[in-house]
Amino acid sequence: MNPISIADARDLLQFRLVIEPACAGDAAEAGSAEALAALDAFRTLDAGTDFIDYNRAFHTALAQASGNRRMAATARDLIEQADRLVRVSLAAIKGREPAQLIAEHAEIIDAMQRRDARTARRLVREHVAQAQRRIIPALERSAIIR
């Protein structure tokens, strides 16, 4: 696994701040009822399920619900690249359970299923921005390339 620089992590997260809210907004406005209903699977984390796998699947399903194949493919690529950043970030939560992140996912799902594109975009932007606020300081504390 190649080391990731702090600058690259910032770039990746900035790109996610643009593309994921766009996906959520598009999904809320025009996503199929089936795609939006399928998001209910992410309201809880099954016992024994790795949070990183769950998180990747949620963010990928959200992007795919947009119906825009190119945007979803780009988001999926960014999400997969961000997996190791999420590992660093979770270590930085310090005793905080992933329950808070799952609750944020549920709020996003609620907004999308209500077809409230504006709220869905805002919630996803805040969710990714929160990850950025956890990840960058954690990377700065680690012996990671700057």
QUIGIUR-V622475 format. One record per residue. PHI is phi in degrees with one decimal (none if undefined). Layout:
{{PHI} {PHI}}
//
This chain:
{{none} {-72.6} {-66.5} {-111.8} {-80.3} {-63.3} {-62.0} {-66.8} {-61.7} {-60.2} {-59.3} {-61.8} {-68.7} {-62.2} {-65.1} {-63.2} {-63.9} {-90.3} {-79.0} {-68.5} {-61.8} {-63.1} {-61.5} {-62.6} {-63.0} {-63.3} {-63.4} {-65.1} {-76.5} {-137.3} {-66.1} {-68.5} {-58.5} {-65.4} {-64.3} {-69.8} {-65.4} {-64.0} {-65.5} {-56.8} {-61.9} {-100.8} {-75.3} {-138.8} {-109.7} {-64.9} {-55.1} {86.3} {-84.5} {-68.0} {-60.2} {-60.8} {-63.6} {-58.7} {-62.8} {-60.5} {-63.6} {-62.3} {-64.5} {-68.8} {-63.4} {-59.3} {-63.6} {-67.7} {-64.9} {-63.2} {81.7} {-97.1} {-60.7} {-68.0} {-63.5} {-64.5} {-65.1} {-65.9} {-61.3} {-59.5} {-61.8} {-63.4} {-63.1} {-64.7} {-65.6} {-80.1} {-51.0} {-70.2} {-68.2} {-63.4} {-60.3} {-61.9} {-64.0} {-63.9} {-62.9} {-83.2} {-70.1} {53.4} {82.6} {-80.3} {-73.0} {-62.0} {-55.0} {-63.2} {-68.1} {-65.8} {-63.5} {-64.1} {-60.0} {-62.4} {-62.6} {-63.1} {-60.2} {-55.6} {-62.1} {-64.4} {-70.3} {-79.3} {66.0} {-96.7} {-62.9} {-62.1} {-67.4} {-59.1} {-61.2} {-62.9} {-64.3} {-67.0} {-59.2} {-63.7} {-62.6} {-70.3} {-63.3} {-63.0} {-60.3} {-60.9} {-68.3} {-85.9} {-71.6} {-59.9} {-61.4} {-64.2} {-66.3} {-63.8} {-78.3} {-84.9} {-87.9} {-105.2} {-59.0} {-89.8}}
//
